[in-house]
Amino acid sequence: MAVSADIINDVESRLNITVKRANPVSGGDINQSYRLQTTQGDYFIKINSLHKFPGMFKCEEQGLSAIRETNTIAVPEVVLQGDTQNESYLVLNYIEAGDSNTNSSQLLGLRLAQMHRSTAKQHGFYTDNYMGSLHQSNKRHDSWARFFFEERLQPMVKMAVDKKELTQNDARKFDELYKKLPGLFTEEPPTLLHGDLWSGNYLIDVEGKPYLIDPAVSSGNREFDIAMTTLFGGFDRAFYEAYNSEFPLQNGWQQRLKLWNLYPLLVHVNLFGGMYAKQVRDSLSVFI
């Protein structure tokens, strides 16, 4: 699918450039993504439905800004965000991807640890956003246990039960988990989280510099980000060693990976169903 004339005209007018070519690039299931070749260099543009995902790119812009303000790890620069009659778009500076190696993995771990030193007074964020294509509530709470259960697990469990992907008995087990949750970890000051930190949401440029992309930010327990890095792979030993050398994780963090990954697994249950419901039940059984 080509970039619509409305978007091309809007981008050209607002940036005072001419778009010479728009080449499709991989951008996931939600967005159409393109590399724009223009008279002022290359840009990356993401496009989706204005009505199906209202405000999604504004949320992404807010998340990238929050990460950038920590002055720790790089994120793409937001060049332009706009809407046409039926579509939304986000223009970012284009980053030429390179190959990951031990040095870039170490730098990614180091910079993420430094980002996690940016703390907030409460868990949550000043606005809601998206996790994938699903609404994500960021209502603020004083404890991670309450925030994680009420703003992360509960909405996803309810949705999964309504979709008949999970049962009422599954929901009761999550209620049991809530009672146990405060005793399963030690609270820390809430840190800025990327929120969707799987291997597809970071990139290494041609000079070996790591960037975070596609955030679903909030402030919370930093083990949540670390847990997500283990869910689908893509992070090597050098990453974890560098992270822990800069900002050591609390004892027992490995045993809590399945606890925090209940949330992204529930998101996958609601988006894709199938085998993810079994993974949720298996992970939940570790703690119930």
N, C-alpha and C positions, 0 to 999 in steps of 0.2 A: 504493500500500500504506500502511495506517495504522500508527502507532506501536502496538506491542502493549500490552495492558493491564498485563502484567508490568513493562514498562519504565516506563510512566506511574506505576504504583503505587510502584515503587522510587524514582523521581525525586521524586515528591511526598512520600514518607515521609522521605527523606534530606535534602531541602532545606526541608521544612516549607512547601510551597507547594501551590497547586492549579493544574493545567494546564487552561486554558480552551480552547485550540485548538492543533493541530499542523498547520502548513501545509508541504507539501513544497517544497523548494528544490533547486536544482541541486547535486549533490554528487559527480559523477563516476560511474565504472563500478563501484567497489568498495562504496561506502557508500550507504545511504539517508540523506538529510539533511532536516531539518525546522527550521522556526522555531517554537519553543514560545512561545505567549503564556500568561503565568501571572499569578497575583496579585502576584508580585514583579518584574514586568517580563518582557522577552523574553530567550530563550536560543536558542542554536544547538545542535542535537543531531545526532550522527552515529551510525549503527547499522550493524553488520554481523554476520556469522556468527561465533559464538564458536569453533566448531570448524574452520572453514575458514581463519580468519586469527587464530590464537591470539596474544594479546599485542599486536596491532597498535596499539590505542589507548594502551596503556601506553607503547609505543615513541614514539608521537606526543607523549604528555605529557612524556616525557623529553627529546625534541628541542626542544619549545617551551620547556621549562625552561632548557635549555642556552643557547638564544638569548636568553631574557629575562635571564639572569644576566650577559650582556655589557653590559647597560645601554646599548644602542645603538639597535636597531630594535625596533619594537613587534611583539608577537605577541598573539593572543587569550588571555584568561585561562581556564585550565582550572578549571571549577566542580566537575565531578564525573566520575568514571570508574567504570563498574561493569559487572557481568555478570548476566544472568539464565540460565535453564537452557540456552537455545540461542543467545542473542545477547549481543554486547558493545555498549556505548554510551559515548559521550564527550559531555559537556555543556560548552559554551564560552559565554562572554559573547557576545551578539549584536552584530555590528558592522554598522551601516547603511552600505552601500557608496555611494560618490559617484563622480564622474567624474575620470579622470586628466587632468592637464594638465602643462604644462612645469614648473611649480613642484613638483608632487607627484613627477614623474619625477626631478627633480634631488634632491629629498629622499630618494627611494628609493635612488638611486645613492650619495649621501653616507652614509646610514645603513648600507648594505651594506658600504661600504668601511671604515667604523668597526668593524662587526662582524668583518670580516676581520682586524682588528688584534689580535683575541683569539687568542693562540697556545697551542699545547700542546707537550709534549715529544716526542710521537710522532704519527704518522699513524694514524687509526682512532678508536675510541670505546670507552667502557667496556662497551658492550653492543651486540649486533647489533640490527638493525631491519628495516624494509621499504623497498624501492623499488617504488612502486606496490603490486602484490599479491605481489611476489616477495621472498623472503628476501634480506637484504643483510648480508654478513659484514663486521664491523668490527675484525677481529683487528689488533692494533697492530703497526706496523713503523717502523723508523728512517728509511726513505727513501720518498718518494712514488712513485718508480719501482716499487719492489717492492710497495707497498701497492696501487697502481693496477692492476698486472698480476695479482697473486695474489688480491686480495679483490674486485676489480671485473671485470676482463676474463675471467680464467680460468673462474670459475664460470658466467658467461653464455655463453661460447664452448662449454663442455662441454654445457650444457643445450641450446643451439641445434643442436649436432651430434647429440645424442641424439634431438632432435625432427626431425632431418633437414632443418632449415632452413638449416644450414651444412654444409660438407663437411669431411672430414679435411684436404684441401688448404688450406681456409680456416684450420683450426686450426694448421697448420704455418706459415702466414704470420703468425699472431699470435705464434708462438714466435720468428719472426724479428724481429718488432717489439720483443719483450722485450729482445733483445740490443742493439737500437739505442736503446731508450727513454732510458737515462741521458744520452745525448748529444744528445737533442732539446730539452732545457730545462735551466734552472738551478734547483737545489733551493732552496726557501725554507723558513723555519720553518712548520710546519703551522698553518693557521688554521681556525677553526670555519667549516664549510660548511653551508649550507642543504641541499644535496645533491640537490634536485629543483626547481631554480629556473627553471620555465617560467612563462609569463604567467598560467596558472591558479592559481598558488600564491603570488600576492601580491594584495592588494586595497588600495584607497584609500578611506578613509572620507569622510563628507560634509564634513569639515573639511580634507580634503587630506592627512591623515596616512597614511603607508604602513604596512602590516602584512604580515609573512610568515606563511604558513599551510602546513599539510601538509608539514612538513620530513622529510627522510631524512638526518639529520645525521651528520657525522663530522668529524674534523680532517684537513685535506689541503691540496693546492695550490689557491689561490683562483681560479686560471684555470679550474678545473673549473666553479665556479658561473657565472662569466662566460660560458663556452662554452655552457652550457645555456640562458642567456638568448637566445642567437642561434638556437637550433635550430628554434623554432616562431614566432618573432617576439613582438611585444608589448612590446618595450622600445625606447625611442626614443633619438635622439642625445643629448638632454639627460641621460639616465640615465648613459651611458658617459662623457660629458664630466665630469659631477659626480663619478663614481667615480674617474676618473683624476686629477682635481684634488686629491682627498683622499688617494688611495693609488695612485700611478701603477703601472700594470702593467709587467712587464718587456718589453724590446724583443722584437718578434716574436710577441707574444701572439696576434695575428690569425692567424698561420700555424699555430698550435697548436689552433685551435678544433676542427677535425675530429678531431684526436687525442683530446682529452678527450671529445668527443661520441660516440666509439665506444661508450662504456658505455651511455648512455641509448638509443642506437640498438640495441644488443644486447638491452637490456631490451624494446624494442618488437618486435624479432624474436621473442623468446620469448613475448610476450603476443599479438602480432597477425600475425607472419609476413609473407608477401607482399613488398611493395616494400621493406621495411626491410632485408632481406638484401642487396639490391643497393646500398642506401645504405651499408651497412657495408663491402661490398667496395670501393666507389668511394672511401670515406674511407681505408680501409686502404692502398689502392694509392698514395696520396700519400706514404706514409712507408716503403713497402717497395720 
